[in-house]
Amino acid sequence: MEAQDPENVKPNHKSWENPEVKATLGEKYCTWFYQGALEFVHPSLPMPTITEPQGSVPKKGPDKFRAIVDTREGNKSLDDWGVRYFTWQDLADALTPCAIVWGHDMKDGYHISVLGGCTGQLVWGWGVVGLKWVYPSQTEYIDSD
């Protein structure tokens, strides 16, 4: 069995050591594990490169606590890159007639799993958007260079 680099193993946050936090979030972690959002790594397998610390923050409502993960160590290896978020209108403007668009429902973006999603299943959708017949006689659709 490979030993994990001690540099990459960080202890959990002190907030995780609260017994009330463990009781509240422990059930949630079990649910996420059962749904496939978390993965068990058997001790006989190579350990992950980085183990990220768990913690909690106060939350309004009956749960009282929200789980957090400190991803600073894992993020050190990522290059800086700009991100541009597109709107639905941007997408619609970019489509051509008979374009095919796919997507999936991310109801719980914190726990997206490639295997099964947060609910145990991924919801995939597809369709044809903006289909419109255009005839050569329609001058408003003629390219003007």
BAVO-516711 format. One record per residue: x, y, z of N, C-alpha, C in turn; residue number from 1; residue in one letter. Coordinates in steps of 0.2 Angstrom, whole numbers, plus 2048, in hexadecimal, padded with zeros to 3 digits. Example, Ala and Ser with C-alpha at 12.3 -4.5 7.8 and 13.67 -1.06 7.14 Angstrom:
BAVO-516711
NODE    nX    nY    nZ   caX   caY   caZ    cX    cY    cZ   pos   code
NODE   842   7E4   827   83E   7EA   827   842   7F0   827     1      A
NODE   840   7F5   823   844   7FB   824   840   800   827     2      S
This chain:
BAVO-516711
NODE    nX    nY    nZ   caX   caY   caZ    cX    cY    cZ   pos   code
NODE   804   7FA   800   800   800   800   804   806   800     1      M
NODE   803   80B   7FC   807   811   7FB   805   816   801     2      E
NODE   80A   819   804   809   81E   809   807   824   806     3      A
NODE   803   828   809   801   82E   807   806   833   809     4      Q
NODE   807   838   805   80C   83E   806   809   842   80C     5      D
NODE   80D   842   812   80A   846   818   808   84D   816     6      P
NODE   80C   850   811   80A   857   80F   803   858   80D     7      E
NODE   800   852   80A   7FA   853   807   7F4   850   80B     8      N
NODE   7F6   84E   811   7F1   84C   816   7F0   851   81C     9      V
NODE   7EA   854   81B   7E9   85A   820   7E4   857   825    10      K
NODE   7E4   859   82B   7DF   857   830   7D8   85B   82F    11      P
NODE   7D3   858   831   7CC   85B   830   7CC   862   834    12      N
NODE   7C8   866   832   7C7   86D   836   7C5   86B   83D    13      H
NODE   7C6   870   842   7C4   86F   848   7BC   86F   849    14      K
NODE   7B9   872   844   7B1   872   844   7AF   86B   843    15      S
NODE   7B2   867   840   7B0   860   83F   7B0   85C   845    16      W
NODE   7B4   85E   84A   7B5   85A   850   7AF   85B   855    17      E
NODE   7AA   85F   854   7A4   860   858   7A0   85A   857    18      N
NODE   79E   857   85D   79A   851   85D   793   852   859    19      P
NODE   790   858   85A   78A   85A   857   78B   85A   84F    20      E
NODE   790   85D   84D   792   85D   846   792   856   843    21      V
NODE   796   852   846   797   84B   844   790   847   844    22      K
NODE   78C   848   849   785   845   849   781   848   843    23      A
NODE   781   84E   842   77D   851   83C   780   84F   836    24      T
NODE   786   851   834   789   850   82E   78B   848   82C    25      L
NODE   78C   844   832   78D   83D   830   788   83A   82C    26      G
NODE   781   83B   82E   77C   839   82A   77C   83B   823    27      E
NODE   77E   841   822   77E   844   81B   784   840   817    28      K
NODE   789   83F   81A   78F   83C   817   78D   835   815    29      Y
NODE   789   832   81A   787   82B   818   782   82B   812    30      C
NODE   77E   830   812   779   830   80C   77D   831   806    31      T
NODE   782   836   806   786   838   800   78A   831   7FD    32      W
NODE   78D   82E   802   790   828   801   78C   823   7FD    33      F
NODE   786   822   800   781   81D   7FD   77F   81F   7F6    34      Y
NODE   77E   825   7F5   77C   828   7EF   782   828   7E9    35      Q
NODE   788   827   7EC   78D   827   7E7   791   82D   7E6    36      G
NODE   78F   832   7EA   793   839   7EA   799   838   7ED    37      A
NODE   79A   834   7F2   7A1   833   7F5   7A3   82B   7F4    38      L
NODE   7A9   82A   7F4   7AC   824   7F2   7B1   821   7F7    39      E
NODE   7B0   81B   7F9   7B4   818   7FE   7BA   815   7FB    40      F
NODE   7C0   817   7FE   7C6   815   7FB   7C9   80F   800    41      V
NODE   7C9   809   7FE   7CB   803   802   7D2   804   804    42      H
NODE   7D4   802   80A   7DB   803   80C   7E0   7FF   808    43      P
NODE   7DE   7FA   804   7E3   7F7   800   7E4   7FA   7FA    44      S
NODE   7E0   7FF   7F8   7E1   803   7F2   7E6   809   7F3    45      L
NODE   7E9   80B   7EE   7ED   811   7EE   7E9   817   7F1    46      P
NODE   7EC   81B   7F6   7E8   820   7F9   7E8   826   7F4    47      M
NODE   7E3   82A   7F4   7E2   830   7F0   7E8   835   7F1    48      P
NODE   7EA   838   7EC   7F0   83D   7EC   7EF   842   7F2    49      T
NODE   7E9   844   7F2   7E8   84A   7F7   7E1   848   7FB    50      I
NODE   7E2   848   802   7DC   847   806   7DA   84E   809    51      T
NODE   7D4   850   807   7D2   857   809   7CE   857   810    52      E
NODE   7D0   85C   814   7CD   85C   81B   7C5   85E   81A    53      P
NODE   7C1   85B   81F   7BA   85D   81F   7B9   862   825    54      Q
NODE   7B4   865   825   7B2   86A   82A   7AA   86C   82A    55      G
NODE   7A8   870   82D   7A1   872   82D   7A1   87A   82E    56      S
NODE   79B   87D   82C   799   884   82E   792   884   830    57      V
NODE   790   888   834   789   889   837   785   88A   831    58      P
NODE   77F   887   831   77A   888   82C   773   889   82F    59      K
NODE   76F   88E   82C   768   88F   82F   764   889   82D    60      K
NODE   75F   887   831   75A   882   82F   75B   87C   834    61      G
NODE   758   876   832   758   871   837   75F   86D   837    62      P
NODE   763   86D   832   769   86A   832   76E   86D   836    63      D
NODE   76E   873   837   773   877   83B   77A   878   838    64      K
NODE   77C   873   835   783   873   832   783   871   82B    65      F
NODE   788   874   827   78A   873   820   791   870   820    66      R
NODE   791   86B   81C   798   868   81B   79C   86C   816    67      A
NODE   7A2   86D   818   7A7   870   813   7AD   86C   812    68      I
NODE   7B1   86D   80D   7B7   86A   80C   7BC   86F   80A    69      V
NODE   7C2   86E   80D   7C8   873   80C   7CC   870   806    70      D
NODE   7CB   873   800   7CE   871   7FA   7D4   875   7F8    71      T
NODE   7D7   878   7FD   7DD   87D   7FB   7E3   878   7F9    72      R
NODE   7E4   873   7FC   7EA   86F   7FA   7E9   86C   7F3    73      E
NODE   7E3   869   7F1   7E2   867   7EB   7E2   86C   7E5    74      G
NODE   7E0   872   7E7   7E0   877   7E2   7E6   87A   7E0    75      N
NODE   7EC   879   7E4   7F2   87C   7E3   7F5   879   7DC    76      K
NODE   7F3   873   7DA   7F6   871   7D4   7F2   873   7CE    77      S
NODE   7ED   877   7CF   7E9   87A   7C9   7EC   880   7C7    78      L
NODE   7EC   881   7C0   7EE   887   7BD   7E8   88C   7BE    79      D
NODE   7EA   893   7BE   7E5   898   7BE   7E2   898   7B7    80      D
NODE   7DC   899   7B6   7D8   899   7B0   7D2   89D   7B1    81      W
NODE   7D0   8A1   7AC   7CA   8A5   7AC   7C4   8A1   7AB    82      G
NODE   7BF   8A2   7AE   7B8   89F   7AD   7B3   8A4   7AB    83      V
NODE   7B0   8A2   7A5   7AA   8A6   7A3   7A4   8A2   7A4    84      R
NODE   79F   8A4   7A7   799   8A1   7A8   794   8A3   7A3    85      Y
NODE   791   89F   79F   78C   8A1   79A   785   8A0   79D    86      F
NODE   781   8A5   79A   77A   8A5   79C   776   8A0   797    87      T
NODE   770   89F   798   76B   89B   794   76A   89F   78D    88      W
NODE   76A   8A6   78E   769   8AA   788   770   8A9   783    89      Q
NODE   776   8A9   786   77C   8A8   782   77C   8A2   77F    90      D
NODE   779   89C   782   779   896   77F   774   896   779    91      L
NODE   76E   899   77A   769   899   775   76B   89D   76F    92      A
NODE   76F   8A3   770   772   8A7   76B   777   8A3   766    93      D
NODE   77A   89E   76A   780   89B   766   77D   895   762    94      A
NODE   777   893   763   774   88D   760   773   88E   758    95      L
NODE   773   889   754   771   889   74D   76B   885   74D    96      T
NODE   767   886   747   761   881   746   763   87A   747    97      P
NODE   75F   876   74A   760   86F   74B   766   86D   750    98      C
NODE   768   872   754   76E   871   759   76B   86C   75E    99      A
NODE   770   868   760   76E   863   766   772   865   76C   100      I
NODE   76E   866   771   771   868   778   770   863   77D   101      V
NODE   775   862   781   774   85D   786   776   860   78D   102      W
NODE   773   85D   792   775   860   799   772   85B   79E   103      G
NODE   774   85C   7A4   771   858   7AA   76F   85C   7B0   104      H
NODE   76B   85A   7B4   768   85E   7B9   76D   85D   7BF   105      D
NODE   76F   863   7C2   774   863   7C7   770   866   7CD   106      M
NODE   76B   862   7D0   767   865   7D6   76C   866   7DC   107      K
NODE   771   862   7DD   775   863   7E2   77C   864   7E0   108      D
NODE   77E   86A   7DE   785   86B   7DB   78B   86A   7DF   109      G
NODE   78A   869   7E6   78F   868   7EB   791   860   7EA   110      Y
NODE   78D   85C   7E8   78F   855   7E8   78D   851   7E2   111      H
NODE   790   854   7DC   78F   851   7D6   794   84B   7D5   112      I
NODE   791   845   7D4   795   83F   7D3   794   83D   7CC   113      S
NODE   79A   83B   7C9   79A   838   7C2   796   832   7C1   114      V
NODE   796   82E   7C7   793   828   7C7   78B   828   7C7   115      L
NODE   789   82C   7CC   781   82B   7CD   77E   832   7CE   116      G
NODE   782   837   7CF   77E   83D   7D1   77C   83D   7D8   117      G
NODE   77A   843   7DB   778   844   7E2   771   840   7E3   118      C
NODE   76D   83F   7DE   767   83B   7E0   767   834   7DE   119      T
NODE   76D   832   7DC   76E   82B   7DA   76D   82A   7D3   120      G
NODE   76B   82F   7CF   76A   82E   7C8   76B   835   7C4   121      Q
NODE   76E   835   7BF   76F   83B   7BB   769   83C   7B6   122      L
NODE   767   842   7B5   761   844   7B1   764   847   7AB   123      V
NODE   763   844   7A5   766   846   79F   760   849   79B   124      W
NODE   761   84E   797   75C   851   793   75F   853   78C   125      G
NODE   75B   852   787   75D   854   780   757   857   77C   126      W
NODE   759   85B   777   753   85D   773   756   862   76D   127      G
NODE   751   863   769   753   868   763   750   86F   766   128      V
NODE   754   874   765   752   87A   767   752   87F   761   129      V
NODE   74D   883   761   74D   889   75C   74D   887   755   130      G
NODE   749   882   753   748   880   74C   744   884   749   131      L
NODE   746   887   743   743   88C   73F   744   88B   738   132      K
NODE   73F   88A   734   741   88A   72D   743   891   72A   133      W
NODE   748   891   726   74A   897   722   74A   896   71B   134      V
NODE   747   89A   717   746   89A   710   74B   89F   70D   135      Y
NODE   74E   89E   707   752   8A3   703   74F   8A9   702   136      P
NODE   748   8A9   702   744   8B0   700   744   8B4   706   137      S
NODE   746   8B2   70C   745   8B6   712   74C   8BA   713   138      Q
NODE   74B   8C0   711   751   8C5   711   754   8C6   718   139      T
NODE   750   8C5   71D   753   8C7   723   758   8C2   726   140      E
NODE   759   8BC   722   75E   8B7   724   763   8B6   71F   141      Y
NODE   764   8BB   71A   769   8BB   716   76F   8BE   719   142      I
NODE   775   8BB   718   77B   8BD   71B   77D   8C4   717   143      D
NODE   77F   8C9   71B   782   8CF   717   789   8D0   71A   144      S
NODE   78D   8CF   715   795   8D0   716   797   8D7   715   145      D
